[in-house]
């Protein structure tokens, strides 16, 4: 093989590796962040669903007027921005 061809191929390979490495690192970091956020959302929504289920199965209790009054209050909506984790 010609030395010039080997030099050109080595240069092209170096450029390709230099471009692919940062892109793959960024993709892995985003994937890791997305997985973490998905777990956080599941935890928040799981608590909310439990509270909603308690409200839904509440049969209530009759007051002095004979009306059924809920024993469990409706849960507040999940926070729009959860509190950051404490260290």
Residue, then its C-alpha position, 0 to 999 in steps of 0.5 A: x500500500x501506498x504511504x499516502x493512502x495509509x496516512x489519509x485513511x488514518x486521518x479520516x478514521x481519526x476524524x470519524x472517531x473524534x466525531x462519533x465519540x462525543x455524540x455517543x457520550x451525549x446520547x448515553x447521558x440523555x438516555x441515563x437522564x431520561x431513565x432517572x426522570x421516568x423513575x421519578x415520575x413513576x414514584x410521584x404518580x404511584x403515590x397519587x394513584x394510591x391516594x386517588x384509589x383511597x378516595x374512589x373506594x371511600x363509601x362515606x358516612x351518613x351525616x345527620x341529614x342522611x347525606x353521604x359525606x366522604x371520609x377521605x378528602x380528594x388528594x391534591x394534584x402531584x407537584x408540577x416541580x418535585x422538590x430536589x432530592x436532599x443529600 
